[in-house]
């Protein structure tokens, strides 16, 4: 038998680490009971789906924001045009466009078909830059917020150089993928609440790193303070799984929100020597989109868009798009065996889940996931 090459050893090393991760999670207090095991199997699906067995080509998106929802008085104009005009659904807003909402009004913008910005009443923003690099997956969005309140849901792209940036009179916030709220008062005071993901806030040349659950408040003079609003809590998901399993009757129904799943992933990611970093999942109509950074043995990013179907009581993933972004040159013979090993582990998770629940449906809506089925006899 020929000795293993360095590439094969690297692939086997990552596979061994993944196997050890699964064993370690099962030994943790959160997964000691049979009911809690279902949590690992169901919630772990979108996490592990970040790893694939092959790399896809590029997806082309429009370099503009699309207006998808309006309420009340919403206006837009180009920076060179002093006249405000009524905005309309499906309108494309390119760079150097401004938008504002009136009292009791709101609007939603969509970037690259996935990321959203919700403007609340009496809010004004400028679209400074929207682009997708020719021949690559790098995307850039830069917004300037002048006044008001808005919620950003920036879906992370696989290319490490992609970013979503929001500038205010007092700071610049940059994320790769995150959900956060921004408030700008009339005097320029800015408050940023990071609900999911990670962010870097630049203030007068200083960079402040934020993690899930933190809030930063910036004064016009440059003073700021950071506070912890909440800590990622895996029990939010654990309690729901336990309640679904303990419900009377044989029917099993589990409904999870996007935020609950991401809190779970953030809490798990705090474990020492965890081999994934900044893992996030987004639920859109009919599709789960996930992204993560594998830190060992060589750093690379993974992103996947997938749906699910139920076949003979088993959940089967239907991968629709997948890509990888690599920080350092990593040869395909190293990546491919590692990805294949993790994909096989996903299949094992799904097979184990079928021992507890005979699944009947998986519904993915806007920011929620619903799994239904029937509890298997003898497992209750």
VMD Tcl script that draws the C-alpha trace (Angstrom):
set ca {
  {0.00 0.00 0.00}
  {1.41 3.36 -0.99}
  {2.17 5.74 1.87}
  {-0.19 8.65 2.41}
  {0.81 11.91 0.81}
  {0.99 15.18 2.74}
  {-2.26 16.25 1.08}
  {-4.05 13.06 2.11}
  {-2.79 13.41 5.67}
  {-4.10 16.99 5.80}
  {-7.52 15.89 4.58}
  {-7.66 13.01 7.06}
  {-6.58 15.36 9.84}
  {-9.53 17.69 9.22}
  {-11.90 14.73 9.05}
  {-10.60 13.46 12.39}
  {-11.12 16.87 13.94}
  {-14.68 17.00 12.70}
  {-15.37 13.55 14.17}
  {-13.86 14.60 17.48}
  {-16.06 17.71 17.48}
  {-19.22 15.62 17.16}
  {-18.12 13.32 19.97}
  {-17.25 16.27 22.21}
  {-20.61 17.94 21.65}
  {-22.45 14.73 22.53}
  {-20.55 14.55 25.82}
  {-21.42 18.15 26.75}
  {-24.31 18.76 29.23}
  {-26.48 20.16 26.46}
  {-26.55 16.84 24.59}
  {-26.50 14.21 27.32}
  {-30.13 13.18 27.00}
  {-31.81 11.49 24.08}
  {-34.13 14.46 23.60}
  {-31.25 16.88 23.46}
  {-29.50 14.66 20.92}
  {-32.21 15.65 18.46}
  {-30.99 19.23 18.89}
  {-27.57 18.27 17.57}
  {-29.04 16.39 14.66}
  {-31.59 18.97 13.53}
  {-29.85 22.25 14.27}
  {-26.51 20.85 13.15}
  {-27.84 20.31 9.64}
  {-27.45 23.88 8.37}
  {-24.11 24.16 10.18}
  {-22.56 21.07 8.63}
  {-24.05 21.88 5.23}
  {-21.52 24.67 5.07}
  {-19.07 21.96 4.04}
  {-19.46 20.50 0.56}
  {-17.79 18.02 -1.73}
  {-17.28 20.34 -4.70}
  {-17.00 23.99 -5.68}
  {-19.47 25.79 -7.91}
  {-19.03 28.62 -10.37}
  {-19.99 32.24 -9.92}
  {-23.39 33.87 -9.48}
  {-24.06 37.22 -11.14}
  {-25.97 39.89 -9.21}
  {-27.04 43.41 -10.11}
  {-24.80 46.15 -8.71}
  {-27.77 48.02 -7.27}
  {-30.27 48.00 -4.44}
  {-33.83 46.92 -5.21}
  {-36.82 48.47 -3.44}
  {-39.05 45.53 -2.44}
  {-41.47 47.05 0.07}
  {-42.91 50.50 0.78}
  {-45.27 51.98 3.32}
  {-46.41 55.59 3.49}
  {-44.29 58.39 2.08}
  {-40.97 57.12 0.70}
  {-38.86 59.25 -1.65}
  {-35.63 58.85 -3.62}
  {-33.34 61.02 -5.71}
  {-29.88 61.06 -7.26}
  {-27.29 63.14 -5.41}
  {-27.06 65.50 -8.41}
  {-30.83 66.01 -8.49}
  {-32.22 68.28 -5.74}
  {-35.79 67.16 -6.44}
  {-37.16 64.27 -4.38}
  {-39.45 61.85 -6.23}
  {-41.79 59.09 -4.97}
  {-40.05 55.71 -4.76}
  {-41.77 52.61 -6.09}
  {-41.55 48.84 -5.64}
  {-38.91 47.13 -7.85}
  {-37.09 50.43 -8.36}
  {-33.31 50.04 -8.71}
  {-31.16 52.45 -6.72}
  {-27.58 52.70 -7.92}
  {-24.66 54.39 -6.19}
  {-25.09 58.09 -5.36}
  {-28.82 57.68 -4.74}
  {-30.56 58.88 -1.61}
  {-33.72 57.56 0.03}
  {-35.82 58.92 2.87}
  {-38.98 57.90 4.70}
  {-41.64 60.18 6.18}
  {-43.57 59.96 9.44}
  {-45.22 56.56 9.87}
  {-43.44 55.27 6.75}
  {-40.97 52.47 6.04}
  {-39.07 50.80 3.19}
  {-37.00 47.71 2.46}
  {-33.96 47.52 0.18}
  {-32.46 44.26 -1.06}
  {-28.81 43.89 -2.14}
  {-27.58 41.01 -4.33}
  {-30.92 39.22 -3.84}
  {-30.08 38.25 -0.25}
  {-29.09 41.09 2.10}
  {-31.77 43.49 3.33}
  {-31.94 46.96 4.87}
  {-35.18 48.03 6.55}
  {-35.67 51.76 6.98}
  {-38.01 52.91 9.71}
  {-39.87 56.22 9.74}
  {-38.05 59.53 9.31}
  {-34.84 57.86 8.15}
  {-32.48 59.05 5.43}
  {-29.62 57.15 3.80}
  {-27.30 57.40 0.79}
  {-26.07 54.49 -1.31}
  {-22.38 55.30 -1.59}
  {-21.20 52.15 -3.32}
  {-22.56 48.79 -4.55}
  {-20.37 46.48 -6.61}
  {-19.49 42.89 -7.43}
  {-15.96 42.38 -8.68}
  {-15.78 41.16 -12.25}
  {-14.71 37.53 -12.38}
  {-14.95 36.98 -8.64}
  {-17.28 36.61 -5.66}
  {-16.22 39.79 -3.83}
  {-19.14 42.13 -3.11}
  {-19.01 45.59 -1.59}
  {-21.87 47.66 -0.17}
  {-21.30 51.06 1.46}
  {-24.22 53.04 2.89}
  {-24.22 56.46 4.51}
  {-26.86 56.94 7.18}
  {-27.76 60.53 7.98}
  {-30.67 60.18 10.38}
  {-33.18 57.71 11.79}
  {-33.34 53.98 12.43}
  {-32.60 51.02 10.23}
  {-32.07 47.26 10.53}
  {-29.39 45.53 8.43}
  {-29.38 41.83 7.60}
  {-26.12 41.37 5.71}
  {-25.83 37.83 4.39}
  {-22.20 36.80 4.33}
  {-20.60 36.04 0.98}
  {-17.86 33.47 0.65}
  {-15.13 35.75 -0.67}
  {-13.02 37.00 2.30}
  {-12.76 40.47 0.75}
  {-16.55 41.00 0.67}
  {-17.99 43.51 3.13}
  {-21.09 45.49 4.06}
  {-20.36 48.95 5.48}
  {-22.56 51.56 7.15}
  {-21.13 55.03 7.74}
  {-22.70 57.54 10.14}
  {-21.57 61.02 11.20}
  {-19.55 59.49 14.07}
  {-18.39 56.02 12.95}
  {-17.98 53.43 10.21}
  {-19.27 49.90 10.80}
  {-17.96 47.06 8.63}
  {-19.25 43.48 8.64}
  {-18.81 40.43 6.43}
  {-22.10 38.94 7.54}
  {-24.23 40.13 10.44}
  {-27.59 41.39 11.63}
  {-27.48 44.74 13.38}
  {-29.49 47.86 14.06}
  {-28.28 51.45 13.58}
  {-29.82 54.56 15.15}
  {-28.64 58.09 14.34}
  {-30.01 61.04 16.31}
  {-30.30 64.60 15.03}
  {-27.06 65.60 16.81}
  {-25.15 62.67 15.22}
  {-25.17 60.38 18.25}
  {-25.05 56.81 16.93}
  {-26.11 53.53 18.53}
  {-25.25 50.17 16.97}
  {-26.76 46.93 18.28}
  {-25.10 43.76 16.99}
  {-27.73 41.01 17.10}
  {-25.83 38.37 15.09}
  {-22.31 37.94 13.74}
  {-19.25 40.14 14.22}
  {-18.50 43.77 13.36}
  {-15.68 46.27 13.36}
  {-16.50 49.87 14.22}
  {-13.95 52.52 13.25}
  {-13.96 55.68 15.36}
  {-11.40 58.38 14.61}
  {-8.85 55.84 13.43}
  {-9.52 53.40 16.28}
  {-11.17 50.05 15.53}
  {-13.53 48.52 18.07}
  {-14.52 44.87 17.57}
  {-18.09 43.88 18.46}
  {-19.54 40.39 18.92}
  {-23.10 39.14 19.10}
  {-25.11 40.81 21.85}
  {-22.98 43.96 22.20}
  {-24.05 47.58 21.76}
  {-21.87 50.59 21.11}
  {-23.01 54.18 21.63}
  {-20.97 56.97 20.03}
  {-21.15 60.64 20.89}
  {-20.44 63.42 18.33}
  {-17.20 64.30 20.13}
  {-15.73 60.83 19.59}
  {-16.49 59.37 23.03}
  {-18.04 55.93 23.04}
  {-19.08 53.11 25.35}
  {-19.64 49.40 24.74}
  {-22.11 47.33 26.74}
  {-23.27 43.72 26.70}
  {-27.02 43.61 26.00}
  {-27.27 39.81 25.89}
  {-25.02 36.75 25.62}
  {-25.55 33.98 23.04}
  {-27.76 31.37 24.67}
  {-27.95 27.81 23.33}
  {-30.77 27.07 25.77}
  {-33.23 29.00 23.60}
  {-33.04 26.18 21.07}
  {-32.57 23.43 23.65}
  {-35.75 24.38 25.48}
  {-37.76 24.37 22.25}
  {-36.48 20.94 21.29}
  {-37.26 19.55 24.73}
  {-40.76 21.05 24.62}
  {-41.44 19.64 21.15}
  {-40.36 16.18 22.28}
  {-42.35 16.35 25.54}
  {-45.57 17.52 23.88}
  {-48.49 15.12 24.21}
  {-49.09 12.69 21.36}
  {-46.88 11.30 18.65}
  {-46.70 14.44 16.51}
  {-43.38 16.27 16.47}
  {-43.21 19.95 15.51}
  {-40.18 22.16 16.00}
  {-40.13 25.81 14.95}
  {-36.90 27.79 15.24}
  {-36.13 31.37 14.37}
  {-33.01 32.45 12.55}
  {-31.81 34.34 15.61}
  {-32.28 31.34 17.92}
  {-30.23 29.12 15.61}
  {-27.47 31.71 15.30}
  {-27.33 32.17 19.07}
  {-26.92 28.41 19.36}
  {-24.10 28.40 16.79}
  {-22.38 31.33 18.49}
  {-22.54 29.59 21.88}
  {-21.13 26.36 20.45}
  {-18.42 28.32 18.65}
  {-17.11 29.60 22.00}
  {-15.78 26.14 22.86}
  {-11.98 25.90 23.08}
  {-10.29 24.61 19.93}
  {-13.52 24.86 17.92}
  {-12.47 24.47 14.27}
  {-15.13 26.82 12.83}
  {-15.36 30.59 13.29}
  {-18.11 33.15 12.67}
  {-20.71 30.59 11.57}
  {-24.07 32.02 10.55}
  {-27.29 30.75 9.01}
  {-29.95 32.76 7.18}
  {-33.41 31.43 6.38}
  {-35.09 32.81 3.28}
  {-38.21 31.53 1.55}
  {-37.58 27.88 0.72}
  {-33.84 28.01 1.31}
  {-31.22 27.96 4.05}
  {-28.00 29.89 3.43}
  {-25.01 29.29 5.64}
  {-21.43 30.52 5.83}
  {-18.47 29.74 8.05}
  {-14.69 29.96 8.24}
  {-12.72 26.76 8.76}
  {-9.64 27.70 10.75}
  {-7.78 24.36 10.80}
  {-5.70 22.92 9.21}
  {-5.72 25.76 6.65}
  {-8.10 28.74 6.78}
  {-10.79 28.87 4.12}
  {-14.37 30.10 3.88}
  {-17.38 28.02 2.91}
  {-20.81 29.14 1.78}
  {-23.84 27.11 0.71}
  {-27.46 27.62 -0.29}
  {-29.66 24.57 0.19}
  {-33.21 23.36 0.41}
  {-34.51 20.18 2.03}
  {-36.84 17.41 1.05}
  {-38.25 14.43 2.95}
  {-37.86 11.00 1.37}
  {-39.23 7.93 3.17}
  {-39.24 9.78 6.48}
  {-35.64 11.00 6.09}
  {-34.43 14.57 5.58}
  {-32.38 14.97 2.41}
  {-30.46 18.16 1.58}
  {-30.72 19.64 -1.91}
  {-27.65 21.79 -2.40}
  {-28.36 24.58 -4.89}
  {-25.14 26.57 -4.75}
  {-21.80 26.19 -3.02}
  {-18.50 28.04 -3.07}
  {-15.25 28.41 -1.18}
  {-12.95 31.34 -0.60}
  {-9.38 30.60 0.40}
  {-7.11 32.91 2.38}
  {-3.96 30.97 1.52}
  {-3.16 28.75 -1.47}
  {-4.68 25.37 -0.58}
  {-4.51 22.71 -3.31}
  {-7.69 20.98 -4.41}
  {-6.36 17.56 -3.36}
  {-6.23 18.88 0.21}
  {-9.64 20.53 0.19}
  {-11.64 17.87 -1.59}
  {-10.97 14.89 0.72}
  {-11.65 17.08 3.77}
  {-14.92 18.33 2.34}
  {-16.00 14.81 1.38}
  {-15.36 13.53 4.88}
  {-17.51 16.21 6.48}
  {-20.28 15.66 3.94}
  {-20.33 11.98 4.88}
  {-20.64 12.98 8.53}
  {-23.69 15.07 7.64}
  {-25.24 11.96 6.12}
  {-24.58 10.15 9.38}
  {-26.33 12.91 11.36}
  {-29.39 12.69 9.16}
  {-29.52 8.91 9.48}
  {-29.36 9.18 13.28}
  {-32.13 11.79 13.31}
  {-34.36 9.27 11.54}
  {-34.03 6.96 14.54}
  {-35.97 9.45 16.67}
  {-38.40 11.11 14.26}
  {-40.08 9.95 11.07}
  {-40.03 13.29 9.30}
  {-42.92 14.53 7.22}
  {-41.84 18.05 6.26}
  {-39.22 20.80 6.43}
  {-40.48 24.34 5.87}
  {-38.08 27.25 5.46}
  {-39.64 30.71 5.53}
  {-38.37 34.23 5.99}
  {-36.16 33.91 9.10}
  {-37.69 30.68 10.44}
  {-37.44 26.91 10.10}
  {-40.19 24.38 10.86}
  {-39.53 20.64 11.09}
  {-42.50 18.24 11.47}
  {-42.83 14.50 11.82}
  {-43.90 11.65 14.08}
  {-41.98 10.41 17.09}
  {-40.61 6.94 16.55}
  {-42.08 4.21 18.73}
  {-39.77 3.13 21.53}
  {-37.78 6.40 21.52}
  {-40.17 8.51 23.59}
}
mol new
graphics top color blue
foreach p $ca { graphics top sphere $p radius 0.5 }
foreach p [lrange $ca 0 end-1] q [lrange $ca 1 end] { graphics top cylinder $p $q radius 0.2 }
display resetview
